Amino acid sequence: MMYQLVIIATAAIFVGAHHDPSHIHSHDQDPHAAGPLRAVVRLASPDGHDVHGNVTFEQLEGKVRVTGQIYGMPAGQYGFHVHASGDLTNGCVSAGAHFNPDKKDHGHPGDENRHVGDLGNVEFNSDKLSHIDITDSMIALYGPHNIIGRALVLHAMADDFGRTDHPDSKKTGNAGGRVACGVIGIL
């Protein structure tokens, strides 16, 4: 018994002596010193629809560039949002609401008053393909607007940017159901 206590005490002293507070990992640290921070998400439809794609996020100075391709939707525009949770245990539904840490109304990506996760619409062509190239100044890959570990969701309808009289307009952009989703992870 005494031997076990000595080992535990020695281990505690060793760990405490080697603790360096400057090495605490924080989502608030700016990682630019190590080069651009990148994240990726693989979108898929949990309902068996053939909607899939890959989207990459690259942290630039004060902005994030979002690039990628998604396949499988008819020609048109569709809402594209970061949702609060990376929980996909119940498909895209369990991803929660749009990522909105600042408690604002839904809006256009260019609006000051918008959810952090409001990325607007992506457009699909007649070949059922969307080429994405967006630069957004509100999402981030670190800090309070960090999207890593959250879900990216493709919706069934176009986002109205909170500008209609529909009851869901100021909450979700009236973009309809969730067609495909995935969890954003560090690349």
N, C-alpha and C positions, 0 to 999 in steps of 0.2 A: 504494500500500500504506500509506504513512504517513498519507495523507488518510483512509483507512478507519479506521485506528486512532484518529485524532483524533475522528472522528465517534462511534465506539463509546465512547471514554472520556468524551466530552462527554455522551452519552446516559446513561451509567452515573452520572455525577455529578449530572445533572439528576434522574434517578429517585431516587437516594439522598437528595438534598437535599429532595425533596418527600415523602419517606416519613414518615408520621405514625402511630406505633404505636397511637394511640388509635382509628384507623380500621380496625384489623384485624377482619375479620368472624369471628365465633365462634358456634358452635351453643350456647355456654354463656351468651351475653349475653341479658338479659331485655329483650324488645322492647316491653314495655308502654308505654314512653314515647311510642311512635308509635301507640298505640291497640291494640285487640285483634288478635292474630295469628290468621289463619284459613288453613285448608288444605282441599282437596277431593280426592275420588277418584271416578272413574267406574268402577263395577264392571261387568264383562262376563264372559260365559262363553267361554273359549277353545275349548270343544268344540262350539260351535254351538247350545247350548241357549238358549232365550229367557229368560235370567236377566240382568237388568241393573238399574242404579240409580245414584244419586248420593248421596254421603255427605259432609257438611261437618263439619269440626273447628274449634272456636273455643276458643282459650286464654283461660281466665278466671283469676282469682287462685288458683293452686295446683291447678286442675282444668281438664279439657277437656270441653266439651260436644260430643257427637256427635249430629248430626241428619241425617235423610234418609229416602229411600224406596228400597226394592228391590222389584222385581217378578219373578215367575216361579216361585216355589216353592209346592208344595202346602201347605195349612194345617198348621202345626206349628212347632216350634222348631228352630233351626239354629245351630251354632257360628259365632262371629263373632270373628275374631282378626287382630291386626296381626302379620305375619310379618317376619322379619329382613331380607329382601332385597327390593329393588324390581326384581329381575331377573325378567322374565316371558318370556324368550326360549323357554322350554319350557312355556309356559302357566303355570298357577298352581303347578305342581310346582317350578319353579325359584325360587320365592319363599323357599325354605328353611323352617326351623323357626319356631315362634312367637318373636317378639321377646322375648329373655330375657337382657338384659345382666347381671342380678344372679344368674344361675345358680340359680334357684329351681324348685321343682316346679310343675306346672300347678295352677291353682286357680280359685276363684270370684272375680269382680271385687271382691267385698267382703272377700276374704281378704288378710291381710298377706303370706302366703307364696303367691305366684303369679307367673307370667310377667308382664312389663309388658304384653305384647300380649294378655292374656286379657280380652276384653270380654264374655264370656258368650255368651248366646243372643239371637237376634232372633226374633220371632214373626211368622209369616205368617198372614193371615186366609183366609177361604174364597174371596176374590177374588184370591188369590195375591199379596197386597201386604203388605209390612212397613213400618210407620211407625216410624222409629227416633228415640228421644230418650233418650240415655244421658249421664250425667255421670260421668267417671272421674277419680280422683285420682292414677293412676299414669302414664298416658301424658302426653306433653307435646309441644309444638311447638318446643321449644328445649331445650338441656341434654342430660344423659346419657340421658334417656328420650325423646329426640326421635324422632317417628315419620315425619317428612317424608322422602320418598325410599324409604320401606319399602312393602310391599304390605299391603293390607287384603284378607282372604280370607273368603268365605262357604263354610261346609262343608256336607256332604250330610246330616249327622245332628246331633242335639242334643248339646251339650257336657255331660259328666257332672261337670265341675268337679274332676276328680281324686279322686272319692269312691267309685269302684267298684273291684272286684278285677281288672278287665280290664287286661291288660299295657300298653295304651296310655293308660290313665286318667291317670297322673301325668305323662305326656309331652305328650299332645295333647288330653286330655279325651275321647278316643275319639269324636271328632266326625266321623270318616269322611273321605271324599275331599273334594277342593276343587272347588266348583261354579262360583264366579265370583271374580274378583279384579281389582285395579287398583292403580296406584302412587299414593301420597298425595303431592300437590304443593301448593305455596304458592298461595293464592288471591289 
